[in-house]
Amino acid sequence: MAIHLKAMALVEAFHLISRNGTEGDYIEFGVFQGDTFRLALRTARNSYRTSVYKKFPGRFIACDSFRGLPMVPSLSNRQNTFQAGQYNWPLDKFERSIKWARKNSDIIILNGWFKDTLTDEMRKKYAINKVAIVYIDCDLYESAVNCLEFLTPVVQNGTVLFLDDFFLMNGDLKSGEALALEKWLHENPRIKLTPFRKYGIGGMIFIVNISDEQSPFYLK
């Protein structure tokens, strides 16, 4: 059931950007066995086939340690439901799992702990300049902070932002991905989010808007 709900959410997201012209890459943080990443590859192909663009113009970027969840302070929080090492899945198995879905898609894999790989240097190395769809499924507060800080210069008007574990810390929005999102928005007041829809078991989707003082949506 969960994978079908994710699939429908990705269908909506790719159909949206294929119609409104949002440009950039698809980037996923926390790919595990590749189920969602495969869905993104296939959904992008099907969504763009019926659009004026015909083909998704961006790349598909997979970010994971391929060693499971890191040992971080928030694991000791009362609301936490995860464990260090959980979701350990080797890189070679991930690559095999997406083999038949990738076809001619341009794929980049950032292998390593987020604190080491999600850097300005890595963003420049791979020319990650715009993101169209972001899928954050990294479960933990510290990991989500790394992801969002990495994204700050590359989100844009229309970026679709998935947070797969938004409601999963016992519904406490002062923990996990929700707390990381609050911190990010506080530190980057020009980034505004419009709720788009809930999805899956505990996920939430937002649409990004970059505001300035001339925008009617600017909030002081």
C-alpha positions as CSV (number, residue, x, y, z in Angstrom):
1,M,0.0,0.0,0.0
2,A,2.7,2.5,1.0
3,I,4.6,2.1,-2.3
4,H,1.4,2.7,-4.3
5,L,0.7,5.9,-2.3
6,K,4.2,7.1,-3.0
7,A,3.8,6.3,-6.7
8,M,0.6,8.4,-7.0
9,A,2.4,11.3,-5.2
10,L,5.3,11.1,-7.7
11,V,2.9,10.9,-10.6
12,E,1.3,14.2,-9.4
13,A,4.7,15.9,-8.9
14,F,6.2,14.9,-12.3
15,H,3.0,15.8,-14.1
16,L,3.0,19.2,-12.4
17,I,6.6,20.1,-13.4
18,S,6.1,18.7,-16.9
19,R,3.2,21.1,-17.3
20,N,4.5,24.2,-15.6
21,G,8.0,24.1,-16.9
22,T,10.0,23.8,-13.7
23,E,13.5,22.9,-14.7
24,G,16.2,21.0,-12.8
25,D,17.3,17.7,-11.4
26,Y,15.4,15.0,-9.4
27,I,17.4,14.4,-6.1
28,E,16.6,11.8,-3.5
29,F,18.2,11.6,-0.1
30,G,18.0,8.1,1.5
31,V,17.4,5.7,-1.4
32,F,17.7,2.4,0.5
33,Q,16.7,-0.5,-1.9
34,G,15.8,1.9,-4.7
35,D,12.0,1.4,-4.7
36,T,11.2,5.1,-4.8
37,F,14.1,5.9,-7.1
38,R,12.8,3.4,-9.6
39,L,9.4,4.9,-9.4
40,A,10.8,8.3,-10.1
41,L,12.7,7.1,-13.2
42,R,9.6,5.4,-14.6
43,T,7.2,8.2,-13.6
44,A,9.3,10.9,-15.1
45,R,9.4,9.0,-18.4
46,N,5.7,8.5,-18.5
47,S,4.8,12.0,-17.4
48,Y,7.0,13.8,-19.9
49,R,5.9,11.5,-22.8
50,T,2.6,13.3,-22.9
51,S,4.0,16.8,-22.3
52,V,5.3,19.4,-24.7
53,Y,8.8,18.7,-23.5
54,K,8.6,14.9,-24.3
55,K,11.6,14.0,-22.0
56,F,12.5,14.9,-18.4
57,P,15.4,17.3,-19.0
58,G,17.1,16.8,-15.6
59,R,19.3,14.2,-14.0
60,F,18.5,11.7,-11.3
61,I,20.7,12.1,-8.2
62,A,20.8,9.4,-5.5
63,C,22.3,10.3,-2.1
64,D,22.9,7.6,0.5
65,S,25.5,6.2,2.9
66,F,24.7,2.7,1.8
67,R,25.6,1.7,5.3
68,G,22.2,2.5,7.0
69,L,21.4,5.4,9.4
70,P,24.2,7.2,11.1
71,M,24.8,7.3,14.8
72,V,23.6,10.8,15.8
73,P,22.4,12.5,19.0
74,S,18.7,12.6,18.0
75,L,18.5,8.7,18.1
76,S,18.3,9.0,21.9
77,N,15.2,11.3,21.7
78,R,12.0,9.8,23.2
79,Q,10.1,10.4,20.0
80,N,12.7,8.6,17.8
81,T,11.6,5.3,16.2
82,F,14.8,4.5,14.3
83,Q,18.1,2.8,15.0
84,A,21.7,3.4,13.9
85,G,22.5,1.0,11.0
86,Q,18.9,0.6,10.0
87,Y,18.2,0.6,6.2
88,N,21.7,-0.7,5.5
89,W,21.8,-1.7,1.8
90,P,25.0,-2.0,-0.3
91,L,25.6,0.3,-3.3
92,D,26.0,-2.6,-5.7
93,K,22.6,-4.0,-4.8
94,F,21.0,-0.5,-5.2
95,E,22.6,-0.3,-8.7
96,R,21.2,-3.7,-9.7
97,S,17.8,-2.7,-8.4
98,I,17.5,0.3,-10.7
99,K,19.2,-1.3,-13.7
100,W,16.1,-2.0,-15.7
101,A,14.4,1.3,-14.9
102,R,17.2,3.6,-15.7
103,K,17.3,3.1,-19.6
104,N,18.8,6.3,-21.0
105,S,18.5,8.4,-17.8
106,D,21.4,10.4,-16.5
107,I,22.1,9.1,-13.0
108,I,24.5,10.5,-10.4
109,I,25.2,8.6,-7.1
110,L,26.6,10.4,-4.1
111,N,27.9,7.6,-1.8
112,G,28.7,8.4,1.8
113,W,27.5,10.0,5.0
114,F,25.6,13.2,4.2
115,K,27.9,15.3,6.4
116,D,30.8,14.3,4.1
117,T,29.1,14.3,0.7
118,L,26.6,17.1,0.8
119,T,29.1,19.9,0.4
120,D,29.6,23.0,-1.7
121,E,32.5,21.2,-3.4
122,M,30.2,18.2,-4.4
123,R,27.5,20.5,-5.6
124,K,30.0,22.3,-7.9
125,K,31.7,19.1,-9.0
126,Y,28.4,17.8,-10.4
127,A,27.0,21.2,-11.5
128,I,23.9,20.8,-9.3
129,N,22.4,24.2,-10.0
130,K,18.6,23.7,-10.0
131,V,16.4,21.0,-8.5
132,A,12.9,20.4,-9.8
133,I,11.9,17.6,-7.3
134,V,13.5,16.8,-4.0
135,Y,12.7,13.6,-2.1
136,I,14.0,13.6,1.5
137,D,13.6,10.2,3.1
138,C,16.5,10.2,5.6
139,D,14.4,9.9,8.8
140,L,16.7,11.7,11.2
141,Y,16.9,15.4,12.2
142,E,20.7,15.7,11.6
143,S,20.5,14.1,8.2
144,A,17.6,16.3,7.1
145,V,19.5,19.4,8.2
146,N,22.4,18.3,6.0
147,C,20.1,17.8,3.1
148,L,18.3,21.1,3.4
149,E,21.5,23.1,3.8
150,F,22.8,21.5,0.7
151,L,19.6,22.5,-1.2
152,T,19.6,26.1,-0.1
153,P,21.3,27.6,-3.2
154,V,19.5,25.3,-5.7
155,V,15.8,25.3,-4.8
156,Q,13.7,27.7,-6.9
157,N,10.1,28.8,-7.5
158,G,8.2,25.6,-8.2
159,T,10.6,23.1,-6.7
160,V,8.5,20.2,-5.3
161,L,9.8,19.1,-1.9
162,F,8.9,15.7,-0.4
163,L,9.5,15.0,3.3
164,D,8.7,11.3,3.7
165,D,8.9,11.1,7.5
166,F,7.3,14.5,8.3
167,F,4.7,13.0,10.7
168,L,6.6,9.9,11.9
169,M,8.2,11.1,15.2
170,N,5.0,10.3,17.1
171,G,3.4,13.3,15.3
172,D,5.9,15.6,17.1
173,L,6.7,18.4,14.7
174,K,9.6,19.5,16.9
175,S,11.6,16.4,16.0
176,G,13.1,14.8,13.0
177,E,12.5,16.1,9.5
178,A,9.8,18.6,10.6
179,L,12.2,20.2,13.1
180,A,15.0,20.4,10.4
181,L,12.5,22.1,8.1
182,E,11.6,24.6,10.7
183,K,15.3,25.4,11.3
184,W,16.0,25.8,7.6
185,L,13.1,28.2,7.0
186,H,14.1,30.3,10.0
187,E,17.6,30.6,8.7
188,N,16.5,31.3,5.1
189,P,13.5,33.6,5.4
190,R,13.3,34.2,1.6
191,I,12.4,30.5,1.1
192,K,8.6,30.0,1.5
193,L,6.7,26.8,1.3
194,T,3.1,26.2,0.2
195,P,1.6,22.9,1.5
196,F,0.7,20.8,-1.6
197,R,-0.6,17.5,-0.1
198,K,0.0,14.7,2.4
199,Y,1.0,11.3,1.0
200,G,1.9,7.8,2.1
201,I,2.1,6.9,5.7
202,G,3.6,10.1,7.2
203,G,4.8,12.2,4.3
204,M,4.2,15.8,3.3
205,I,4.8,17.6,0.0
206,F,5.4,21.4,-0.3
207,I,6.0,23.7,-3.3
208,V,8.9,26.2,-2.9
209,N,8.6,29.9,-3.6
210,I,11.6,32.2,-3.4
211,S,10.2,35.6,-2.1
212,D,11.7,39.0,-2.0
213,E,10.4,42.4,-0.8
214,Q,8.8,43.1,-4.1
215,S,6.7,39.9,-4.1
216,P,3.1,40.0,-2.9
217,F,3.9,36.9,-0.9
218,Y,6.8,38.4,1.1
219,L,6.2,38.0,4.8
220,K,8.4,40.1,7.2
